[in-house]
Each structure stands twice: as C-alpha cells, then as structure tokens.
C-alpha cells in the first residue's frame, strides 16, 4: 500500500485538496439537504452530514471498482438511479411535513438521520460520474492507481464532513431562533419543501 501511494506526490495531493475544497464549497443538493436537516436540530444536521460523507466513500469505491463506468455506459441504469434518488428526496420532504420532523421539540432518530444522508448522496448518479472523471486525473494510472484513488476519495469525504458539519451547526442555530418565534410552525413546511424541490431538481436535471 505504501509503495502504491508513493506515486502520489505532495504537490498533487495539495492540488487535489484545493480543487476539492472549491468543489465542496459550491452549493448543491447535499449542502441544501444538510442545511434543511440542520434546522431541525444540530444533531440531526451533523449526523446527516456524516451520512453524506459516507456516501462519498460509496462513490469512491464505485469509481475504483469500475461500477461508476457502468452508469456512464448504460443510460437506462443512470436514469433509474437518478429517478430513485429524486423520488427518495420527495418522499423525505413529504414525510417531514406529515410528521413535523423539523419541529425542534420532536426527538430525532440518530440512525435514520445518518442513513438518509448516505442515501441522499449515494443515489445521485451525477456524483458517481463526477468521481469517475475527477479522481483518476489526480490518482494517475498504472500500479497503485486504485489505492491512490481510495486515498483521495477518503480525503474528499473528510473535507466534506468538515464543511457540512459547519453548515449543520450554523443552520441548527437558525433553527433554534426560528423555533422560538412565530415562524416555528412553518419549519416543517420549509424544510420539507426544500427537499421536495431538491427531488424535482434532480429528476429534471
């Protein structure tokens, strides 16, 4: 493993980190999901952030194993995964409104928050194709390329977890402020609507 990673220079690794940070800071479905979930509570937001970061590892493994290439070669499979992800986001949004999930007074399910975060990221085929194109450019080819790709993917996941945790904490504070105001009754509608909109956006993109 050490010999395989020797092909990854410090310069290349730092360049990857810089590119990864720029991409992570670009608002997208993952950020919006954690922002919405964080308004329910800091704990729910952080667990969702860690779930999404785990989803990044799923895409990394898929890229290293060549599974992501199947999505690119099979448009039907790509569409199926995309629509599955869209339906799941809409389902989460509707459930949030129905069950008042964004009410800070309602205790959240830690395992569910994490699991949902994993699925939100893992069911986004655009992320899979992005990793398939992004990681090899820094990992290179030849001996040890897969090991280098896994290391870079783990680094991307760690940076994602760090950023989204900050987003979760910040949105948690906003949620606490709103929960003590006359807008508290609309938190579930707001959070649920965001997730439904994300689902529709994924479906038509």
C-alpha positions in Angstrom: 0.0 0.0 0.0 2.8 2.4 0.9 4.6 1.7 -2.4 1.4 2.3 -4.3 0.8 5.6 -2.6 4.4 6.7 -3.3 3.2 7.7 -6.8 1.0 10.5 -5.2 3.3 13.5 -4.7 2.7 16.1 -2.1 2.2 18.7 -4.9 -0.5 16.6 -6.5 -2.2 15.9 -3.2 -2.3 19.6 -2.2 -3.6 20.4 -5.7 -6.4 17.8 -5.2 -7.3 19.3 -1.8 -7.5 22.8 -3.3 -9.8 21.6 -6.1 -11.8 19.5 -3.7 -12.4 22.5 -1.3 -13.5 24.6 -4.2 -16.0 22.0 -5.4 -17.3 21.2 -1.9 -18.0 24.9 -1.2 -20.1 25.1 -4.3 -23.8 24.9 -3.2 -25.5 21.7 -4.2 -28.2 19.2 -3.2 -26.0 17.8 -0.3 -25.4 21.2 1.2 -29.1 22.2 0.9 -30.2 18.9 2.4 -27.9 19.3 5.5 -29.0 23.0 5.7 -32.6 21.9 5.9 -32.0 19.0 8.2 -29.8 21.1 10.5 -32.7 23.4 11.1 -34.4 20.5 12.8 -31.5 20.4 15.2 -27.7 20.4 15.3 -27.5 16.7 16.0 -29.7 15.8 13.0 -27.7 18.0 10.8 -24.4 16.7 11.9 -25.5 13.1 11.5 -26.8 13.8 8.1 -23.5 15.5 7.2 -21.6 12.3 8.3 -24.1 10.2 6.3 -23.4 12.2 3.1 -19.7 11.9 3.7 -20.1 8.2 3.9 -22.0 8.4 0.6 -18.9 10.0 -0.9 -16.9 6.9 0.2 -19.5 4.7 -1.6 -19.0 6.7 -4.8 -15.2 6.4 -4.4 -15.4 2.7 -4.1 -17.7 2.5 -7.1 -15.2 4.6 -9.1 -12.3 2.4 -8.0 -14.1 -0.8 -8.8 -15.3 0.5 -12.2 -19.0 0.4 -11.2 -19.5 4.1 -12.0 -18.3 3.4 -15.5 -21.4 1.2 -15.9 -23.7 4.1 -15.3 -21.9 6.1 -17.9 -22.2 3.2 -20.4 -25.8 2.4 -19.6 -28.1 5.4 -19.9 -31.1 3.4 -18.7 -29.3 2.4 -15.4 -28.3 6.1 -15.0 -31.9 7.3 -15.3 -33.2 4.6 -12.9 -30.7 5.6 -10.2 -31.4 9.3 -10.8 -35.2 8.9 -10.5 -34.8 6.7 -7.5 -32.8 9.5 -5.8 -35.4 12.1 -6.9 -38.3 10.0 -5.5 -36.4 9.4 -2.3 -35.9 13.2 -1.7 -39.5 13.9 -2.4 -40.5 11.2 0.0 -38.3 12.7 2.7 -39.9 16.1 2.1 -43.4 14.8 2.3 -42.7 12.8 5.4 -41.1 15.8 7.0 -44.3 17.8 6.6 -46.6 15.0 7.6 -44.6 14.1 10.7 -43.5 17.6 11.7 -39.9 16.3 11.6 -38.4 19.8 11.6 -40.0 20.7 14.9 -37.1 21.0 17.3 -39.3 19.7 20.1 -39.5 16.3 18.4 -36.7 13.9 19.1 -34.9 12.7 16.0 -33.8 9.2 15.2 -29.9 9.3 15.1 -29.6 6.2 12.9 -32.3 7.4 10.4 -30.6 10.8 10.0 -27.3 9.1 9.2 -28.8 6.5 6.9 -30.8 9.2 5.0 -27.7 11.2 4.4 -25.9 8.2 2.9 -28.8 7.5 0.6 -29.2 11.1 -0.5 -25.6 11.2 -1.7 -25.3 7.6 -2.9 -28.5 7.8 -5.1 -27.1 10.7 -7.0 -25.6 9.3 -10.2 -24.1 12.6 -11.2 -21.8 12.3 -8.2 -20.8 8.9 -9.3 -19.9 10.1 -12.8 -18.1 13.1 -11.4 -15.9 11.0 -9.2 -15.2 8.7 -12.2 -13.9 11.7 -14.1 -12.3 13.7 -11.2 -10.3 11.1 -9.2 -8.3 9.4 -11.9 -7.0 12.8 -13.0 -5.1 13.1 -9.7 -4.6 9.4 -9.0 -3.0 8.7 -12.3 -2.8 5.3 -13.9 -0.7 2.2 -13.6 0.3 0.3 -10.4 -1.4 1.6 -7.3 -3.9 3.8 -9.0 -6.8 2.2 -7.2 -5.2 2.7 -3.8 -4.4 6.3 -4.6 -8.0 6.9 -5.8 -9.3 5.5 -2.5 -7.0 7.8 -0.5 -8.1 10.8 -2.5 -11.8 9.8 -2.1 -11.3 9.4 1.7 -9.7 12.9 1.8 -12.7 14.3 -0.2 -15.1 12.6 2.3 -13.2 14.1 5.3 -13.3 17.6 3.8 -17.0 17.2 3.0 -17.7 16.1 6.6 -15.8 19.1 8.0 -17.7 21.6 5.8 -21.1 20.1 6.1 -20.7 19.9 9.9 -20.1 23.6 10.0 -23.3 24.1 7.8 -25.2 21.8 10.2 -24.2 23.7 13.3 -24.9 27.1 11.7 -28.3 26.0 10.4 -29.0 24.5 13.8 -28.6 27.9 15.4 -31.0 29.4 12.9 -33.5 26.6 13.6 -33.4 27.4 17.3 -34.0 31.0 16.7 -37.0 30.3 14.5 -38.3 27.7 16.9 -38.8 30.4 19.5 -40.5 32.7 17.1 -43.9 32.9 15.3 -42.3 31.1 12.4 -41.8 27.8 14.4 -45.0 26.3 12.9 -43.6 26.7 9.4 -40.3 24.9 9.9 -41.6 21.5 8.8 -43.1 23.1 5.7 -39.9 25.0 4.9 -37.6 22.0 5.4 -39.9 19.6 3.6 -40.4 22.0 0.7 -36.7 22.3 0.3 -36.3 18.5 0.0 -39.2 18.2 -2.4 -37.7 21.0 -4.6 -34.3 19.1 -4.5 -36.0 15.9 -5.6 -37.8 17.7 -8.5 -34.5 19.4 -9.5 -32.6 16.0 -9.5 -35.4 14.5 -11.7 -35.4 17.2 -14.4 -31.7 18.0 -14.4 
